[in-house]
Amino acid sequence: MKENSIFALLLRAQWWVSGGIALLIAIIASALMPRQYAVYGIFTGMPFMIVCIMVLWRKRGEPSATRVAEIMQATRAMSWKDFSVEIERALLRDGFEVTRIDQPHADFSIISGGRKALVSCKRWKAASNGIEPLRDLHNAVEAGGADYSFYITAGEFTPTAMQFAVAHKMRLVHGAGLAKLLREMTVLKSKG
């Protein structure tokens, strides 16, 4: 599928856009086509309805903006001990074999499917993350023989850091990604 085709654009849009187009086509077909052909006109909108369903399927399990904000606030208020326990629990729940490591630039070693990754999350409270901690993690990955890495933070990344992460195939976990990872956070459960 071409990057800027109508369906590619709709796959990146909100679900209701393609759903609305499908509904609009159905209404127009019902109003303008003869009764015996109206069903065929309505089915013309099926590709848009399929795209709507695909977008909804992709979004399943993603936390709402309110939930993301709630988790970000809770993680920023946590101590390192509590935060690291939550990260370890989440990684175990998601099927990783987790080992705590004592390195200056990596906090966990995780294995899944025979592939090893290093995880750095000690700077989770930093509001903005630049290239330096990513470079340090990348060097630790190369020195430790890992296949890839995760950098976890409740903050954001500078554009330079984002470019570095893409160039070195690092997985950045922040915002909605962090909220999805910590969806079962015990600190939040005890509050509510």
N, C-alpha and C positions, 0 to 999 in steps of 0.2 A: 504494500500500500504506500502510495506517495505521501510524503510528510505533510503536505498542505492540501491533500484531497479533502473533500467535504466530510467523509467519514473519519479520517484521521483527526481533523479539527474537532469533530463532535466527540470522539473518544477522549479528548483532552478537556472538554467542556463539562459543565455540570450535567447530571443525568436528565434534569427536567428540560434541557434545551432540545435534545433529540426526542424525548417523550412528547414535548409540545409540538414539534414538527409533525410527528406521527399523528397526533390528535387533530391538528389543523388539516392535514391531508384527509383524514377520515371525515371530518365535518364538511369540507369542501366537496369531497366525492359524494357524500350522502345528499348534499343539497343540489349539486349540479348534474349528476349523472342520472339517467333513467333508472327506475327502481330495479329492473332485472340485472343491471350492470353495476349497481352501487357497491356490491360486495367486492367486485374486482378493483374498483377505485380505492376502497378502504384498504385492501391488501397492498396497495402501492406504497403505503406508509410502513409496511412491515420492516424493511431494512432499518428504518429510523427507530422502530420499537426494539429491534434486536440490539442496536447500538446503545439504547437506553438501558436495557437489561445488562449488557456487558459493562457499562460504566458503574451501574449499581453493584454488580458482582465484584468489580475491582475495589470498590470503596468499602465493602463489607469489613467489619472489624476495625475500621479506622475511627479513632476517637473524634468526638465533636470538638469544635474550637473551645468551648467552655471546659471540656474535660482536659484538653491540652494545657490550657492556662492553669487549671487546678493542679495538674501533675507538675508543671514547671515550677509553680509557687512552692509546692510541697518539697520538691527535690532541692531547690535552692536553700530551703530552711533546714535540710538534713545535715547531720555530721557525716564525715567521711565513712565512719564505721557503718552507719545505717544505710548510706547510699550504696556502699560496696556490697552489703548483704543483699539489698534489693536487686542490684545488677546481677549478682551471682545467681540468685533465685530465678530471675527472668531468663537468663541464659540456659540454666538447667532445664527449666520448663519448656524452652524452645528446642530442646534436644541436643544441646551441646555438652560435651564432656569438659568440665571447667576445672582449671587449676589456678590457684592464686600464685602469683610470682612476685618476687621482690626485686624489681628492676626500676631504675629511675624513670623510664619512659613507657613502661607497660605494666599493667596491673593484673591482667589475667592472660592465661594461655587457654585457648579453647580448641577443641577438635570436633569435627563433624564430617562424616563421610571420608575419613582418612586424611582430611586436609586440616592443617594447623593454622590458627590465626592468633595474633596478639591483640589485646584490647587495652586501650588507654582511656581512663575516665577520671583520673585524679583531679583534673582541672574542670570538673563539671560545673562549678559555680562561676567560671569566667564569663563575663558578658559577651566578649568578643575574642575569638580564637584566631590567631595569625598562623603564619607558616612554620614558625619555629617548633612548636610541639608536634606538628605533623611530620616535619623533617626528622625530628628525634625518634618518633615512632617508626617511621620508614627505615631509618638506620637500624633500629632494634629488630625489625622484621628481617632485614637482610642478614644481620649478624646471627640471629637466632634460627635461621632456616625456616621461617614461617612462610606460608603461601600468600597470606593477605592480612589485612588489619582492620580494626574498627576503632574509631575515635568517638567517644560518647561525651556529650556536653549538654547542659541546659541552656547554653548561650548560642551565639551565632558565629559565623565564619566570615573572615574578610574575603573579598573577591580573589586575592592572591592565594589564600589558603584553599579556596574551592578549586582553583585551577591546579594547584599542586596535588590535591586529593584525586582529581580526575586523571591527571597524568600518571599517577602512581597507583591507580586502582584501589584507593583507600575507601572504606565505607564510613561515611559520616552519619552519625546517629544523633539527631537533635530535633527539637520541636515536636511535630506529630510523630516522627519516627521513635523518639524517646518515649513519648506518651504511649505509643503502641507497645513498645518493649515493656514498659512498666505498668501495663494495664491492670495488673492484679496486685498493685503495691499495697502491702499490709498496713503501712502508715495511714494511707487514705481510708482503708476499710475501718480502722479503729476510730477514726474521727466521725464517720457517718453511721 
